[in-house]
């Protein structure tokens, strides 16, 4: 029985274990899930698939226990659904394994149950093949032979099996192909095969694209750039880029200017294709000093002065070489044509017929003065030159038969006295752009010809000489100038004696060299007041020319005559007289009149009277101007019967001369006085009437002559041209003295003839011996009037002017003489 029981128990135990093992085996559930599912995607319903009551899942603690992927899934305790907890990337979870299965352990408590769940992650073609490098560089010599192999790196694709890299493709080209070698484990190794020789000069670089494709549907791909650099072999020589190098260059370009840049290329690479430049072996040494060649760039620059006039064309040999071990070279010739620049100014050369350019002033128009030639070193229009000078001179340029040669000739008559030299500025200008010009000054001297007569400074001359001059003493001088020069202008003087009797020229002498005039005798104003003579001025030319001038000499009065008492005069000739007057005369009675005469004129002849001595000053008075003696009061019984009066008569000269007269006045009774007075007055009246008669006749004649002269002068003045102002002016400052001045004009100055006393404000003219005064011209010289004297009228006007001046002087002196004598007559009576 026990054995039976024991065997039963064993059977139950085995059954229980069997049930448990079955239940565990039955709990092995397998799901399949594609990768890249979204979070929350349902994997399966565990409760349903395991046969669990969903109502007890939470109470029993339905959960995922520890697995390798417990964080990737989550189970819901309410409904038992297994879902994705995050994005599942098969390549991250399983890396490169062939199959990807995630095992989960599901646990329940009370009673304890363990279930196993397998989830297979199905691969999705979500990755494209990639190469380790984006670009692969290979260097292959152009001498490499066809069939050469070059290993490339394989592409990688994280996807598995058919989604991994399945094939490679190479972009189309003629030189390369791709070959793939399968190394298992989804590794396919590509090789680049050279199938045609390379030529670096044709293509120095090949760009290929290698494409890796996976087996997805559709397939994904990745690419890698393969750059093949062809290594050079020195199999090409340098080649110039131009067949012909030709350049034009202006002369005088600055140093450093680039003329041209040559360029040669070498299809080789590295040193084999590096080109440098040099001058040819047979280059002209002059070119080395003018041009520089940059061996690296092939640039030719200027290092010297390029002058078209020295050389207008250059040919330079250039050599280009590479730097290979066995260098290859090529040669080229460069032609440089120089263009002329207008850099040379014209040159002027003057050739005269004497050491100095000179021409006589009497040369005829068309006379050649000098030959002028112009030249220019430039070419073509830059060397075409024209010559000119100002047109306001009496010369012109006459072109000659020879090019650029001219004759300088006169165009009109010359006058050395007007212009003695001509500074001619010649200008030569070329036709360049911009034009250049040069100037040269030549001086043409006009040599003198004796064609001008001497000219006196004044015509006529008027000089004033004080009487009583010392014989042989210098009086005055005349001056003549000659516009000519040299010997033609040397003037000599002489007094003209034409045979007509002129007693005054006999005692006048002149210095022939300087025109100074001397008197051989002394002049007396009371004898002669004015005389005239002529001076001839002759130059030293051949033939000589001469001119003459009239010299008017006026003698000025000196106070050299003492007053002469005319009344009273005694029987023995002394200036003494006796006057008797009645005692009963009243005050103011005319006692007598002292009469005196002075041969001098003007102030020198103006007499003043004064009482020098008188017995009773209260009784008699003397008029200082008339010489009348009058009583100052009536006589008294106590007055003396006889009175002596001493009268002093003096003139008004600078140094007065004196004369005295004595008058004795006797006071008588009235009857005696009347008788004596009648007899005396009868004799006296008879004498005075005779003198008065002759004096009136003389003064009347002179007055009539004076009036006629005034009328003639007025007629001449009225006949003058209205545009010619008179030279003769009246004195506007007459001070009331006796005819002390006569004013006249000569040239630009006004003159006044005066006696020893001169008006205030007058100015002494140098050389006039102190007797000619210059009166300030009050008419204003800047009035704007212009006096035009035509040459054909000039001579006639000068003659008219001379006549007017002479007549004015005569009238002036006549007026003075008449007025003075009338004054003396008035004083006499």
DODRENVEX-661666 format. One record per residue (C-alpha): residue number from 1; residue in one letter; x, y, z. Coordinates in steps of 0.05 Angstrom, whole numbers, plus 5000, padded with zeros to 4 digits. Layout:
BEGIN
num_residu_east_north_up
NUM_a_X_Y_Z
...
This chain:
BEGIN
num_residu_east_north_up
1_x_5000_5000_5000
2_x_5054_5049_5019
3_x_5090_5032_4957
4_x_5026_5045_4918
5_x_5018_5110_4957
6_x_5089_5129_4945
7_x_5084_5117_4872
8_x_5019_5157_4869
9_x_5052_5215_4903
10_x_5108_5210_4855
11_x_5060_5211_4798
12_x_5024_5272_4826
13_x_5090_5308_4836
14_x_5111_5292_4766
15_x_5044_5314_4741
16_x_5049_5379_4779
17_x_5118_5390_4752
18_x_5094_5372_4684
19_x_5037_5420_4689
20_x_5083_5475_4711
21_x_5132_5460_4656
22_x_5075_5461_4606
23_x_5049_5524_4633
24_x_5118_5556_4627
25_x_5127_5529_4558
26_x_5059_5552_4540
27_x_5077_5621_4566
28_x_5131_5630_4513
29_x_5097_5681_4466
30_x_5130_5711_4404
31_x_5113_5776_4371
32_x_5141_5809_4308
33_x_5149_5885_4306
34_x_5177_5930_4251
35_x_5228_5981_4275
36_x_5216_6055_4276
37_x_5144_6046_4305
38_x_5115_6106_4340
39_x_5110_6110_4415
40_x_5047_6075_4441
41_x_5042_6028_4382
42_x_5008_5962_4406
43_x_5053_5901_4403
44_x_5000_5850_4428
45_x_4948_5834_4482
46_x_4987_5793_4533
47_x_4927_5780_4578
48_x_4888_5751_4522
49_x_4946_5712_4493
50_x_4965_5685_4562
51_x_4893_5670_4582
52_x_4894_5716_4642
53_x_4835_5748_4674
54_x_4841_5822_4661
55_x_4804_5837_4726
56_x_4858_5807_4769
57_x_4919_5835_4731
58_x_4928_5895_4775
59_x_4917_5857_4839
60_x_4967_5805_4820
61_x_5019_5857_4800
62_x_5021_5844_4726
63_x_5087_5874_4702
64_x_5150_5867_4660
65_x_5207_5842_4702
66_x_5280_5852_4682
67_x_5298_5843_4610
68_x_5348_5872_4561
69_x_5294_5915_4530
70_x_5248_5930_4588
71_x_5253_6004_4575
72_x_5230_5997_4504
73_x_5161_5967_4521
74_x_5106_5978_4572
75_x_5047_5935_4594
76_x_4978_5961_4615
77_x_4953_5930_4681
78_x_4881_5944_4663
79_x_4875_5909_4596
80_x_4942_5872_4592
81_x_4963_5905_4525
82_x_5037_5908_4510
83_x_5057_5973_4473
84_x_5120_6009_4450
85_x_5148_6056_4502
86_x_5194_6095_4453
87_x_5222_6095_4383
88_x_5257_6030_4369
89_x_5318_6032_4323
90_x_5338_5961_4305
91_x_5409_5984_4288
92_x_5418_6012_4358
93_x_5387_5953_4394
94_x_5419_5896_4355
95_x_5476_5932_4321
96_x_5500_5888_4263
97_x_5469_5820_4285
98_x_5432_5781_4232
99_x_5367_5774_4272
100_x_5343_5821_4325
101_x_5299_5790_4381
102_x_5282_5823_4447
103_x_5262_5776_4505
104_x_5215_5802_4558
105_x_5199_5768_4626
106_x_5126_5779_4649
107_x_5111_5765_4723
108_x_5045_5756_4763
109_x_5039_5745_4838
110_x_4991_5704_4881
111_x_5001_5655_4851
112_x_5068_5669_4821
113_x_5070_5662_4747
114_x_5127_5676_4699
115_x_5116_5685_4625
116_x_5168_5697_4571
117_x_5154_5740_4510
118_x_5200_5744_4449
119_x_5193_5805_4404
120_x_5228_5803_4337
121_x_5248_5871_4310
122_x_5239_5869_4236
123_x_5290_5911_4197
124_x_5266_5969_4155
125_x_5310_6000_4101
126_x_5318_6066_4138
127_x_5392_6077_4126
128_x_5429_6095_4063
129_x_5500_6070_4049
130_x_5554_6119_4071
131_x_5628_6122_4055
132_x_5680_6137_4108
133_x_5704_6196_4066
134_x_5665_6245_4025
135_x_5724_6253_3978
136_x_5780_6208_3958
137_x_5843_6236_3925
138_x_5889_6194_3883
139_x_5953_6214_3848
140_x_5969_6174_3786
141_x_6027_6188_3740
142_x_6011_6200_3668
143_x_6062_6145_3654
144_x_6019_6091_3691
145_x_5999_6031_3648
146_x_5928_6006_3635
147_x_5904_5953_3686
148_x_5933_5987_3746
149_x_5888_5975_3808
150_x_5874_6024_3863
151_x_5836_6000_3925
152_x_5779_6043_3951
153_x_5744_6043_4018
154_x_5679_6005_4022
155_x_5613_6038_4039
156_x_5576_6020_4104
157_x_5501_6010_4114
158_x_5474_5996_4185
159_x_5415_5958_4156
160_x_5422_5884_4151
161_x_5419_5831_4098
162_x_5387_5856_4035
163_x_5381_5927_4061
164_x_5457_5932_4066
165_x_5505_5951_4010
166_x_5494_5906_3950
167_x_5531_5939_3892
168_x_5576_5998_3869
169_x_5572_6042_3807
170_x_5624_6090_3777
171_x_5606_6153_3739
172_x_5619_6149_3665
173_x_5690_6162_3641
174_x_5738_6135_3589
175_x_5798_6122_3633
176_x_5771_6084_3694
177_x_5723_6028_3713
178_x_5702_5998_3780
179_x_5712_5927_3803
180_x_5680_5898_3867
181_x_5708_5841_3908
182_x_5661_5805_3957
183_x_5693_5791_4025
184_x_5633_5761_4060
185_x_5594_5787_4119
186_x_5560_5837_4074
187_x_5627_5868_4057
188_x_5640_5885_3985
189_x_5707_5919_3970
190_x_5711_5966_3909
191_x_5774_5974_3865
192_x_5789_6029_3814
193_x_5818_6000_3750
194_x_5858_6043_3699
195_x_5835_6021_3631
196_x_5865_6077_3587
197_x_5932_6116_3594
198_x_5927_6185_3625
199_x_5952_6250_3592
200_x_5961_6307_3643
201_x_5964_6359_3588
202_x_5896_6336_3562
203_x_5865_6329_3631
204_x_5906_6341_3692
205_x_5851_6319_3739
206_x_5793_6270_3735
207_x_5733_6276_3779
208_x_5694_6211_3789
209_x_5633_6194_3830
210_x_5628_6125_3863
211_x_5557_6105_3883
212_x_5540_6050_3934
213_x_5469_6019_3930
214_x_5433_5976_3982
215_x_5380_5923_3968
216_x_5320_5960_3994
217_x_5257_5972_3955
218_x_5268_6025_3932
219_x_5343_6022_3941
220_x_5381_6076_3978
221_x_5449_6100_3957
222_x_5510_6139_3981
223_x_5565_6172_3940
224_x_5638_6188_3946
225_x_5678_6236_3901
226_x_5741_6208_3873
227_x_5791_6260_3849
228_x_5848_6233_3808
229_x_5907_6281_3799
230_x_5951_6263_3741
231_x_6024_6270_3758
232_x_6065_6305_3706
233_x_6123_6283_3663
234_x_6165_6338_3628
235_x_6142_6323_3559
236_x_6120_6393_3536
237_x_6160_6457_3521
238_x_6135_6527_3539
239_x_6089_6558_3487
240_x_6077_6634_3480
241_x_6005_6654_3482
242_x_6012_6700_3421
243_x_6043_6688_3354
244_x_6066_6760_3347
245_x_6081_6810_3401
246_x_6078_6882_3376
247_x_6066_6944_3418
248_x_6067_7020_3407
249_x_6098_7064_3460
250_x_6100_7139_3468
251_x_6167_7169_3479
252_x_6186_7200_3546
253_x_6142_7151_3584
254_x_6161_7151_3658
255_x_6211_7101_3685
256_x_6174_7040_3712
257_x_6120_7041_3659
258_x_6099_6971_3635
259_x_6110_6963_3561
260_x_6081_6894_3551
261_x_6075_6828_3589
262_x_6092_6765_3550
263_x_6062_6699_3572
264_x_6085_6629_3557
265_x_6050_6567_3582
266_x_6077_6497_3594
267_x_6027_6441_3598
268_x_6071_6403_3645
269_x_6063_6409_3720
270_x_6108_6428_3777
271_x_6178_6449_3758
272_x_6166_6418_3690
273_x_6112_6470_3677
274_x_6142_6529_3715
275_x_6165_6580_3663
276_x_6216_6636_3671
277_x_6236_6690_3620
278_x_6301_6720_3597
279_x_6329_6763_3542
280_x_6356_6728_3480
281_x_6431_6715_3476
282_x_6441_6763_3418
283_x_6405_6824_3447
284_x_6432_6895_3433
285_x_6468_6922_3494
286_x_6431_6989_3488
287_x_6365_6954_3500
288_x_6389_6927_3567
289_x_6397_6999_3591
290_x_6327_7018_3568
291_x_6284_6957_3585
292_x_6279_6908_3643
293_x_6248_6838_3638
294_x_6216_6806_3699
295_x_6238_6734_3695
296_x_6179_6709_3734
297_x_6120_6749_3705
298_x_6147_6765_3635
299_x_6133_6838_3646
300_x_6177_6887_3607
301_x_6184_6956_3640
302_x_6221_7020_3623
303_x_6285_7035_3661
304_x_6314_7088_3615
305_x_6294_7149_3574
306_x_6258_7132_3510
307_x_6272_7185_3458
308_x_6239_7181_3390
309_x_6291_7227_3361
310_x_6346_7176_3378
311_x_6311_7111_3359
312_x_6239_7101_3337
313_x_6236_7025_3334
314_x_6260_6967_3378
315_x_6261_6891_3368
316_x_6273_6850_3431
317_x_6286_6774_3432
318_x_6253_6738_3492
319_x_6266_6665_3513
320_x_6218_6624_3556
321_x_6245_6562_3593
322_x_6215_6510_3641
323_x_6250_6485_3704
324_x_6251_6412_3687
325_x_6313_6369_3698
326_x_6324_6375_3623
327_x_6293_6444_3611
328_x_6257_6458_3546
329_x_6257_6529_3515
330_x_6223_6571_3462
331_x_6239_6640_3433
332_x_6197_6699_3413
333_x_6213_6768_3383
334_x_6177_6831_3408
335_x_6171_6893_3364
336_x_6164_6960_3399
337_x_6146_7020_3357
338_x_6159_7088_3388
339_x_6107_7143_3377
340_x_6132_7213_3373
341_x_6110_7260_3427
342_x_6112_7335_3420
343_x_6169_7342_3470
344_x_6215_7388_3432
345_x_6200_7461_3428
346_x_6217_7499_3365
347_x_6285_7532_3360
348_x_6296_7602_3332
349_x_6360_7624_3300
350_x_6372_7697_3280
351_x_6424_7717_3230
352_x_6438_7792_3222
353_x_6482_7828_3172
354_x_6523_7861_3227
355_x_6546_7846_3297
356_x_6483_7880_3324
357_x_6415_7884_3291
358_x_6413_7957_3269
359_x_6382_7996_3213
360_x_6386_8070_3193
361_x_6323_8109_3206
362_x_6320_8132_3134
363_x_6317_8061_3107
364_x_6263_8049_3056
365_x_6204_8002_3069
366_x_6222_7931_3050
367_x_6293_7935_3076
368_x_6317_7867_3103
369_x_6339_7871_3175
370_x_6355_7799_3192
371_x_6345_7726_3170
372_x_6306_7681_3217
373_x_6304_7606_3214
374_x_6262_7559_3257
375_x_6269_7484_3269
376_x_6237_7428_3310
377_x_6268_7360_3325
378_x_6199_7327_3327
379_x_6169_7294_3266
380_x_6107_7303_3223
381_x_6058_7354_3251
382_x_6097_7359_3316
383_x_6154_7387_3274
384_x_6114_7436_3232
385_x_6130_7505_3258
386_x_6100_7573_3246
387_x_6134_7638_3266
388_x_6100_7704_3286
389_x_6110_7767_3326
390_x_6066_7827_3347
391_x_6034_7867_3292
392_x_6041_7936_3323
393_x_6112_7947_3298
394_x_6136_7969_3229
395_x_6164_7900_3211
396_x_6139_7836_3180
397_x_6163_7766_3166
398_x_6172_7747_3093
399_x_6176_7671_3080
400_x_6235_7652_3036
401_x_6242_7596_2986
402_x_6275_7552_3038
403_x_6227_7519_3087
404_x_6222_7549_3157
405_x_6265_7609_3137
406_x_6240_7681_3140
407_x_6266_7751_3126
408_x_6252_7806_3175
409_x_6237_7868_3133
410_x_6211_7938_3147
411_x_6140_7957_3128
412_x_6142_8032_3137
413_x_6190_8089_3150
414_x_6227_8091_3216
415_x_6238_8150_3262
416_x_6293_8142_3313
417_x_6270_8203_3351
418_x_6202_8170_3362
419_x_6226_8099_3375
420_x_6300_8087_3377
421_x_6297_8012_3388
422_x_6248_7956_3377
423_x_6248_7896_3423
424_x_6216_7844_3379
425_x_6193_7780_3411
426_x_6191_7724_3360
427_x_6145_7665_3376
428_x_6153_7598_3341
429_x_6097_7548_3352
430_x_6091_7476_3327
431_x_6028_7440_3306
432_x_6030_7387_3361
433_x_5975_7374_3411
434_x_5985_7409_3457
435_x_6028_7456_3416
436_x_6096_7476_3442
437_x_6125_7544_3431
438_x_6188_7582_3444
439_x_6204_7656_3442
440_x_6266_7695_3426
441_x_6275_7769_3433
442_x_6316_7809_3384
443_x_6332_7882_3390
444_x_6332_7924_3328
445_x_6369_7989_3339
446_x_6349_8047_3295
447_x_6412_8086_3279
448_x_6409_8161_3276
449_x_6407_8204_3214
450_x_6413_8280_3220
451_x_6341_8295_3203
452_x_6322_8340_3261
453_x_6340_8413_3271
454_x_6357_8439_3341
455_x_6296_8462_3379
456_x_6298_8517_3431
457_x_6265_8508_3498
458_x_6223_8571_3487
459_x_6206_8612_3427
460_x_6212_8670_3434
461_x_6255_8679_3496
462_x_6240_8735_3545
463_x_6293_8754_3596
464_x_6294_8810_3647
465_x_6359_8843_3664
466_x_6369_8892_3720
467_x_6400_8957_3696
468_x_6470_8977_3718
469_x_6494_8905_3708
470_x_6569_8892_3711
471_x_6601_8887_3641
472_x_6624_8817_3623
473_x_6579_8784_3675
474_x_6534_8726_3657
475_x_6464_8748_3643
476_x_6423_8689_3620
477_x_6426_8629_3574
478_x_6388_8598_3517
479_x_6383_8524_3507
480_x_6367_8483_3446
481_x_6362_8407_3441
482_x_6368_8362_3381
483_x_6328_8298_3379
484_x_6384_8265_3340
485_x_6441_8230_3375
486_x_6516_8231_3374
487_x_6549_8285_3332
488_x_6481_8300_3301
489_x_6457_8325_3369
490_x_6517_8368_3388
491_x_6492_8440_3385
492_x_6533_8504_3379
493_x_6505_8574_3388
494_x_6519_8642_3355
495_x_6486_8709_3352
496_x_6455_8722_3284
497_x_6481_8785_3252
498_x_6446_8791_3185
499_x_6476_8858_3165
500_x_6417_8898_3191
501_x_6441_8952_3239
502_x_6429_8929_3310
503_x_6471_8967_3359
504_x_6452_8920_3415
505_x_6482_8858_3384
506_x_6550_8892_3385
507_x_6554_8889_3461
508_x_6523_8820_3469
509_x_6566_8757_3466
510_x_6546_8683_3471
511_x_6584_8621_3491
512_x_6579_8576_3430
513_x_6581_8512_3471
514_x_6529_8523_3525
515_x_6488_8583_3501
516_x_6507_8628_3560
517_x_6500_8702_3542
518_x_6543_8758_3570
519_x_6536_8833_3564
520_x_6597_8874_3544
521_x_6569_8939_3573
522_x_6522_8962_3628
523_x_6449_8976_3613
524_x_6411_9039_3633
525_x_6336_9031_3640
526_x_6326_9105_3630
527_x_6361_9100_3562
528_x_6334_9034_3536
529_x_6279_8992_3565
530_x_6278_8933_3516
531_x_6318_8907_3458
532_x_6316_8844_3414
533_x_6366_8799_3379
534_x_6368_8729_3347
535_x_6408_8667_3367
536_x_6423_8612_3317
537_x_6432_8539_3341
538_x_6469_8493_3293
539_x_6481_8418_3302
540_x_6545_8381_3282
541_x_6513_8333_3232
542_x_6531_8327_3159
543_x_6499_8367_3129
544_x_6486_8409_3190
545_x_6417_8435_3208
546_x_6401_8498_3246
547_x_6345_8539_3276
548_x_6339_8608_3306
549_x_6301_8640_3362
550_x_6284_8711_3380
551_x_6309_8736_3447
552_x_6272_8795_3479
553_x_6312_8829_3534
554_x_6274_8874_3582
555_x_6314_8922_3625
556_x_6288_8926_3696
557_x_6291_8991_3733
558_x_6336_9002_3794
559_x_6329_9058_3843
560_x_6388_9096_3816
561_x_6357_9166_3808
562_x_6347_9214_3866
563_x_6283_9255_3868
564_x_6289_9322_3834
565_x_6254_9382_3866
566_x_6214_9420_3813
567_x_6184_9470_3861
568_x_6205_9509_3899
569_x_6269_9526_3862
570_x_6307_9590_3878
571_x_6342_9633_3827
572_x_6409_9601_3842
573_x_6380_9531_3831
574_x_6374_9510_3903
575_x_6309_9478_3928
576_x_6287_9537_3969
577_x_6227_9583_3964
578_x_6190_9638_4002
579_x_6115_9638_4010
580_x_6075_9697_4038
581_x_6005_9686_4067
582_x_5956_9734_4101
583_x_5951_9728_4175
584_x_5876_9722_4172
585_x_5872_9655_4134
586_x_5832_9600_4163
587_x_5853_9529_4180
588_x_5863_9486_4117
589_x_5890_9542_4075
590_x_5937_9518_4020
591_x_6003_9551_4033
592_x_6041_9519_3974
593_x_6054_9453_3940
594_x_6122_9420_3936
595_x_6132_9388_3868
596_x_6185_9334_3855
597_x_6202_9285_3799
598_x_6239_9218_3799
599_x_6266_9188_3733
600_x_6254_9118_3760
601_x_6188_9082_3751
602_x_6142_9042_3795
603_x_6158_9042_3868
604_x_6226_9071_3854
605_x_6191_9133_3826
606_x_6135_9137_3876
607_x_6151_9197_3921
608_x_6131_9210_3992
609_x_6135_9278_4028
610_x_6148_9291_4101
611_x_6163_9350_4146
612_x_6234_9343_4170
613_x_6238_9409_4208
614_x_6184_9459_4226
615_x_6183_9516_4276
616_x_6112_9503_4298
617_x_6082_9434_4288
618_x_6013_9458_4308
619_x_6010_9509_4253
620_x_6028_9473_4187
621_x_6013_9405_4159
622_x_6042_9368_4098
623_x_6005_9317_4055
624_x_6054_9260_4048
625_x_6029_9239_3978
626_x_6014_9306_3944
627_x_6065_9352_3978
628_x_6012_9404_3995
629_x_6026_9448_4055
630_x_5964_9472_4091
631_x_5951_9510_4155
632_x_5926_9470_4213
633_x_5895_9528_4249
634_x_5886_9603_4244
635_x_5943_9650_4261
636_x_5943_9686_4328
637_x_5976_9751_4348
638_x_6029_9713_4386
639_x_6051_9670_4325
640_x_6116_9690_4294
641_x_6115_9725_4227
642_x_6163_9678_4192
643_x_6167_9602_4193
644_x_6218_9555_4161
645_x_6196_9488_4136
646_x_6245_9433_4115
647_x_6210_9382_4070
648_x_6241_9314_4059
649_x_6225_9280_3992
650_x_6243_9206_3985
651_x_6225_9152_3935
652_x_6197_9084_3951
653_x_6255_9041_3929
654_x_6284_8985_3971
655_x_6339_9034_3989
656_x_6305_9101_3987
657_x_6339_9162_3956
658_x_6326_9230_3986
659_x_6320_9303_3968
660_x_6302_9363_4011
661_x_6267_9429_3998
662_x_6263_9490_4043
663_x_6200_9532_4046
664_x_6200_9598_4085
665_x_6130_9621_4102
666_x_6121_9694_4118
667_x_6058_9718_4152
668_x_6038_9788_4127
669_x_5980_9834_4134
670_x_5923_9820_4086
671_x_5934_9879_4039
672_x_6007_9865_4028
673_x_5993_9793_4018
674_x_5943_9805_3964
675_x_5990_9848_3923
676_x_6048_9802_3927
677_x_6004_9743_3913
678_x_5977_9771_3849
679_x_6046_9784_3819
680_x_6074_9717_3839
681_x_6014_9679_3815
682_x_6016_9713_3747
683_x_6088_9694_3736
684_x_6077_9626_3764
685_x_6016_9612_3722
686_x_6051_9631_3659
687_x_6108_9584_3672
688_x_6063_9527_3693
689_x_6017_9536_3633
690_x_6076_9527_3585
691_x_6099_9464_3619
692_x_6029_9437_3625
693_x_6016_9450_3552
694_x_6074_9408_3528
695_x_6061_9353_3578
696_x_5988_9348_3558
697_x_6008_9342_3484
698_x_6057_9286_3500
699_x_6011_9247_3545
700_x_5953_9254_3497
701_x_5994_9226_3439
702_x_6018_9167_3478
703_x_5947_9155_3505
704_x_5918_9154_3434
705_x_5973_9105_3412
706_x_5959_9063_3473
707_x_5883_9060_3458
708_x_5897_9040_3385
709_x_5943_8984_3410
710_x_5890_8959_3457
711_x_5839_8957_3400
712_x_5887_8918_3355
713_x_5901_8869_3411
714_x_5826_8858_3423
715_x_5815_8845_3348
716_x_5873_8794_3347
717_x_5847_8760_3408
718_x_5777_8755_3379
719_x_5805_8725_3314
720_x_5839_8668_3352
721_x_5810_8598_3348
722_x_5761_8584_3404
723_x_5799_8522_3425
724_x_5864_8559_3437
725_x_5866_8595_3504
726_x_5905_8660_3508
727_x_5972_8661_3540
728_x_5964_8730_3567
729_x_5929_8740_3633
730_x_5910_8801_3672
731_x_5935_8805_3742
732_x_5877_8787_3787
733_x_5914_8809_3850
734_x_5929_8882_3832
735_x_5945_8917_3897
736_x_5934_8988_3875
737_x_6005_9008_3861
738_x_6028_9042_3797
739_x_6031_8992_3740
740_x_6079_8947_3776
741_x_6067_8883_3736
742_x_6050_8855_3668
743_x_6029_8782_3665
744_x_6037_8736_3605
745_x_6040_8661_3590
746_x_6095_8621_3556
747_x_6089_8546_3550
748_x_6061_8516_3614
749_x_6079_8576_3659
750_x_6053_8645_3672
751_x_6102_8703_3678
752_x_6097_8772_3708
753_x_6142_8831_3692
754_x_6155_8871_3755
755_x_6199_8925_3782
756_x_6243_8918_3843
757_x_6182_8904_3887
758_x_6146_8839_3872
759_x_6076_8815_3889
760_x_6068_8768_3947
761_x_6059_8696_3926
762_x_6103_8701_3863
763_x_6157_8651_3848
764_x_6224_8666_3817
765_x_6239_8624_3755
766_x_6310_8596_3754
767_x_6352_8628_3698
768_x_6309_8691_3695
769_x_6359_8734_3734
770_x_6308_8743_3788
771_x_6262_8787_3747
772_x_6213_8737_3718
773_x_6158_8711_3763
774_x_6117_8649_3755
775_x_6044_8660_3773
776_x_6005_8598_3797
777_x_5958_8578_3742
778_x_5888_8585_3771
779_x_5852_8559_3709
780_x_5863_8486_3726
781_x_5903_8444_3678
782_x_5859_8383_3688
783_x_5796_8414_3660
784_x_5793_8360_3608
785_x_5805_8406_3550
786_x_5851_8381_3496
787_x_5886_8428_3446
788_x_5899_8395_3380
789_x_5951_8429_3335
790_x_5954_8401_3266
791_x_6023_8402_3233
792_x_6001_8445_3175
793_x_5975_8499_3222
794_x_6031_8497_3272
795_x_6078_8545_3237
796_x_6024_8597_3225
797_x_6001_8592_3297
798_x_6072_8601_3323
799_x_6080_8664_3282
800_x_6013_8691_3306
801_x_6032_8675_3377
802_x_6099_8710_3371
803_x_6065_8773_3344
804_x_6014_8772_3399
805_x_6068_8765_3453
806_x_6108_8822_3424
807_x_6047_8867_3419
808_x_6025_8848_3489
809_x_6094_8867_3517
810_x_6094_8933_3479
811_x_6024_8950_3503
812_x_6042_8932_3574
813_x_6103_8977_3576
814_x_6065_9032_3541
815_x_6009_9026_3592
816_x_6058_9031_3649
817_x_6093_9091_3618
818_x_6026_9127_3605
819_x_5998_9113_3674
820_x_6063_9134_3708
821_x_6066_9199_3669
822_x_5993_9214_3682
823_x_6007_9204_3756
824_x_6067_9250_3752
825_x_6025_9301_3715
826_x_5971_9298_3768
827_x_6024_9305_3822
828_x_6053_9364_3783
829_x_5989_9401_3778
